[in-house]
Amino acid sequence: MSKPLHISISERLSEMIFSGDYTEGDQLPTEPSLAKTLGVSRATLREALKHLEMDGILYRRHGIGTFVKSKAPAITLDL
């Protein structure tokens, strides 16, 4: 079974961050620009960004943009 598209996109963005395309503190391109670059809808991109934000890799500032928070994924313990 194939992965949902937003999961594939979040993995692709993670690879871009971990490979050095974006570093800690960098601002990502605007959603329309990034969606076009990745060949997905803004809705799919937003879902992917939400996953990376929940993982502690990105953070968003309303009206300003999306930024790389950390190159290391946050470790969550579901106890």
SETOR-919278 format. One record per residue: x, y negated, z negated of N, C-alpha, C in turn; chain; residue number from 0; residue in three letters. Coordinates in nm, 4 decimals, always signed. Example, Ala and Ser with C-alpha at 12.3 -4.5 7.8 and 13.67 -1.06 7.14 Angstrom:
! SETOR-919278
+1.3190	+0.5690	-0.7800	+1.2300	+0.4500	-0.7800	+1.3200	+0.3300	-0.7800	A	0	ALA
+1.2850	+0.2250	-0.7080	+1.3670	+0.1060	-0.7140	+1.2900	-0.0030	-0.7870	A	1	SER
//
This chain:
! SETOR-919278
+0.0846	+0.1158	+0.0000	+0.0000	+0.0000	+0.0000	+0.0905	-0.1239	+0.0000	A	0	MET
+0.0547	-0.2237	+0.0810	+0.1364	-0.3442	+0.0885	+0.1010	-0.4413	-0.0241	A	1	SER
+0.1968	-0.5290	-0.0537	+0.1782	-0.6283	-0.1597	+0.0878	-0.7405	-0.1100	A	2	LYS
+0.0188	-0.8061	-0.2018	-0.0554	-0.9260	-0.1635	+0.0425	-1.0318	-0.1109	A	3	PRO
-0.0039	-1.1143	-0.0188	+0.0824	-1.2125	+0.0451	+0.1442	-1.3104	-0.0551	A	4	LEU
+0.0663	-1.3536	-0.1541	+0.1216	-1.4501	-0.2493	+0.2365	-1.3911	-0.3310	A	5	HIS
+0.2325	-1.2600	-0.3548	+0.3429	-1.1939	-0.4257	+0.4674	-1.1915	-0.3369	A	6	ILE
+0.4501	-1.1586	-0.2095	+0.5634	-1.1587	-0.1158	+0.6249	-1.2972	-0.1049	A	7	SER
+0.5405	-1.3998	-0.1014	+0.5903	-1.5368	-0.0915	+0.6626	-1.5776	-0.2195	A	8	ILE
+0.6100	-1.5394	-0.3363	+0.6792	-1.5739	-0.4612	+0.8147	-1.5032	-0.4679	A	9	SER
+0.8235	-1.3816	-0.4182	+0.9515	-1.3103	-0.4155	+1.0482	-1.3792	-0.3193	A	10	GLU
+0.9956	-1.4239	-0.2061	+1.0800	-1.4934	-0.1087	+1.1333	-1.6252	-0.1670	A	11	ARG
+1.0475	-1.6993	-0.2346	+1.0908	-1.8230	-0.2990	+1.1942	-1.7951	-0.4083	A	12	LEU
+1.1737	-1.6885	-0.4845	+1.2711	-1.6492	-0.5873	+1.4066	-1.6220	-0.5247	A	13	SER
+1.4066	-1.5505	-0.4127	+1.5316	-1.5213	-0.3431	+1.5998	-1.6494	-0.2976	A	14	GLU
+1.5200	-1.7464	-0.2494	+1.5761	-1.8740	-0.2058	+1.6409	-1.9468	-0.3240	A	15	MET
+1.5782	-1.9399	-0.4393	+1.6323	-2.0054	-0.5587	+1.7581	-1.9335	-0.6065	A	16	ILE
+1.7514	-1.8009	-0.6165	+1.8643	-1.7249	-0.6688	+1.9832	-1.7225	-0.5736	A	17	PHE
+1.9578	-1.7420	-0.4432	+2.0679	-1.7427	-0.3465	+2.1381	-1.8775	-0.3407	A	18	SER
+2.0787	-1.9794	-0.4053	+2.1430	-2.1098	-0.4083	+2.0833	-2.2121	-0.3137	A	19	GLY
+1.9787	-2.1742	-0.2374	+1.9124	-2.2726	-0.1518	+1.8572	-2.3871	-0.2363	A	20	ASP
+1.8088	-2.3541	-0.3531	+1.7606	-2.4529	-0.4500	+1.8280	-2.4219	-0.5825	A	21	TYR
+1.8695	-2.5253	-0.6523	+1.9343	-2.5053	-0.7812	+1.8522	-2.5704	-0.8917	A	22	THR
+1.8898	-2.5433	-1.0140	+1.8170	-2.5947	-1.1292	+1.8039	-2.7465	-1.1209	A	23	GLU
+1.6807	-2.7945	-1.1344	+1.6533	-2.9373	-1.1276	+1.6132	-2.9866	-0.9901	A	24	GLY
+1.6356	-2.9064	-0.8867	+1.5980	-2.9467	-0.7506	+1.4470	-2.9543	-0.7365	A	25	ASP
+1.4036	-3.0493	-0.6558	+1.2621	-3.0595	-0.6234	+1.2365	-2.9826	-0.4948	A	26	GLN
+1.1325	-2.8994	-0.4956	+1.0947	-2.8263	-0.3759	+1.0286	-2.9227	-0.2776	A	27	LEU
+1.0277	-2.8872	-0.1496	+0.9550	-2.9697	-0.0527	+0.8069	-2.9765	-0.0895	A	28	PRO
+0.7350	-3.0699	-0.0291	+0.5920	-3.0828	-0.0548	+0.5205	-2.9532	-0.0170	A	29	THR
+0.4042	-2.9307	-0.0772	+0.3286	-2.8085	-0.0481	+0.2986	-2.7923	+0.1009	A	30	GLU
+0.2508	-2.8969	+0.1702	+0.2243	-2.8773	+0.3134	+0.3495	-2.8394	+0.3923	A	31	PRO
+0.4614	-2.9029	+0.3594	+0.5867	-2.8742	+0.4292	+0.6356	-2.7324	+0.3997	A	32	SER
+0.6326	-2.6936	+0.2734	+0.6788	-2.5605	+0.2336	+0.5871	-2.4516	+0.2898	A	33	LEU
+0.4569	-2.4762	+0.2883	+0.3621	-2.3793	+0.3444	+0.3876	-2.3590	+0.4930	A	34	ALA
+0.4139	-2.4679	+0.5627	+0.4419	-2.4587	+0.7067	+0.5716	-2.3821	+0.7318	A	35	LYS
+0.6745	-2.4124	+0.6524	+0.8037	-2.3442	+0.6657	+0.7888	-2.1935	+0.6436	A	36	THR
+0.7082	-2.1560	+0.5437	+0.6903	-2.0145	+0.5099	+0.5824	-1.9469	+0.5929	A	37	LEU
+0.5060	-2.0251	+0.6684	+0.4032	-1.9683	+0.7559	+0.2819	-1.9162	+0.6820	A	38	GLY
+0.2451	-1.9847	+0.5733	+0.1282	-1.9427	+0.4946	+0.0380	-2.0625	+0.4688	A	39	VAL
-0.0809	-2.0364	+0.4196	-0.1728	-2.1438	+0.3833	-0.1276	-2.2076	+0.2526	A	40	SER
-0.1767	-2.3283	+0.2270	-0.1434	-2.3944	+0.1004	-0.2008	-2.3164	-0.0177	A	41	ARG
-0.3162	-2.2540	+0.0006	-0.3764	-2.1760	-0.1081	-0.2857	-2.0589	-0.1470	A	42	ALA
-0.2310	-1.9909	-0.0472	-0.1394	-1.8795	-0.0734	-0.0127	-1.9306	-0.1409	A	43	THR
+0.0396	-2.0425	-0.0920	+0.1592	-2.1007	-0.1515	+0.1341	-2.1404	-0.2962	A	44	LEU
+0.0208	-2.2021	-0.3239	-0.0103	-2.2433	-0.4607	-0.0160	-2.1243	-0.5554	A	45	ARG
-0.0732	-2.0149	-0.5091	-0.0798	-1.8940	-0.5921	+0.0616	-1.8414	-0.6191	A	46	GLU
+0.1473	-1.8430	-0.5185	+0.2857	-1.7986	-0.5363	+0.3594	-1.8905	-0.6340	A	47	ALA
+0.3391	-2.0217	-0.6202	+0.4035	-2.1166	-0.7103	+0.3550	-2.0980	-0.8535	A	48	LEU
+0.2264	-2.0659	-0.8675	+0.1704	-2.0422	-1.0010	+0.2401	-1.9247	-1.0685	A	49	LYS
+0.2669	-1.8191	-0.9932	+0.3366	-1.7025	-1.0491	+0.4781	-1.7395	-1.0927	A	50	HIS
+0.5471	-1.8177	-1.0108	+0.6837	-1.8575	-1.0463	+0.6843	-1.9526	-1.1650	A	51	LEU
+0.5808	-2.0331	-1.1760	+0.5695	-2.1219	-1.2923	+0.5448	-2.0400	-1.4188	A	52	GLU
+0.4596	-1.9392	-1.4104	+0.4321	-1.8533	-1.5259	+0.5559	-1.7743	-1.5664	A	53	MET
+0.6431	-1.7434	-1.4694	+0.7675	-1.6711	-1.4982	+0.8773	-1.7625	-1.5514	A	54	ASP
+0.8505	-1.8935	-1.5581	+0.9485	-1.9867	-1.6111	+1.0560	-2.0282	-1.5125	A	55	GLY
+1.0328	-2.0048	-1.3847	+1.1319	-2.0389	-1.2831	+1.1083	-2.1794	-1.2281	A	56	ILE
+0.9825	-2.2198	-1.2212	+0.9453	-2.3511	-1.1705	+0.8641	-2.4268	-1.2742	A	57	LEU
+0.8592	-2.5575	-1.2578	+0.7626	-2.6384	-1.3327	+0.7092	-2.7455	-1.2393	A	58	TYR
+0.5876	-2.7886	-1.2668	+0.5222	-2.8883	-1.1828	+0.4918	-3.0122	-1.2633	A	59	ARG
+0.5034	-3.1259	-1.1964	+0.4650	-3.2543	-1.2551	+0.3606	-3.3135	-1.1629	A	60	ARG
+0.2399	-3.3262	-1.2138	+0.1283	-3.3741	-1.1338	+0.1619	-3.5083	-1.0686	A	61	HIS
+0.1426	-3.5147	-0.9385	+0.1683	-3.6373	-0.8646	+0.3133	-3.6606	-0.8305	A	62	GLY
+0.4026	-3.5748	-0.8804	+0.5455	-3.5923	-0.8549	+0.6007	-3.4784	-0.7707	A	63	ILE
+0.5761	-3.3535	-0.8127	+0.6250	-3.2407	-0.7343	+0.6528	-3.1178	-0.8171	A	64	GLY
+0.7145	-3.0204	-0.7507	+0.7499	-2.8923	-0.8117	+0.9016	-2.8834	-0.8169	A	65	THR
+0.9535	-2.8426	-0.9320	+1.0972	-2.8420	-0.9558	+1.1438	-2.7047	-1.0027	A	66	PHE
+1.2710	-2.6743	-0.9742	+1.3321	-2.5505	-1.0227	+1.3690	-2.5721	-1.1689	A	67	VAL
+1.3137	-2.4874	-1.2537	+1.3396	-2.4970	-1.3971	+1.4644	-2.4185	-1.4347	A	68	LYS
+1.4723	-2.2973	-1.3832	+1.5811	-2.2096	-1.4220	+1.6051	-2.1077	-1.3126	A	69	SER
+1.7303	-2.0684	-1.2970	+1.7612	-1.9630	-1.2007	+1.7374	-1.8253	-1.2591	A	70	LYS
+1.7340	-1.8165	-1.3911	+1.7148	-1.6868	-1.4562	+1.5672	-1.6690	-1.4903	A	71	ALA
+1.5081	-1.5581	-1.4466	+1.3678	-1.5362	-1.4820	+1.3508	-1.5200	-1.6322	A	72	PRO
+1.2429	-1.5742	-1.6829	+1.2125	-1.5604	-1.8243	+1.1732	-1.4157	-1.8534	A	73	ALA
+1.2129	-1.3653	-1.9667	+1.1783	-1.2300	-2.0056	+1.0603	-1.2391	-2.1012	A	74	ILE
+0.9541	-1.1742	-2.0647	+0.8372	-1.1739	-2.1518	+0.8185	-1.0363	-2.2105	A	75	THR
+0.7834	-1.0329	-2.3365	+0.7594	-0.9063	-2.4038	+0.6090	-0.8941	-2.4322	A	76	LEU
+0.5490	-0.7942	-2.3761	+0.4084	-0.7699	-2.4011	+0.3976	-0.6632	-2.5094	A	77	ASP
+0.3987	-0.7088	-2.6318	+0.3944	-0.6152	-2.7441	+0.2541	-0.5869	-2.7853	A	78	LEU
//
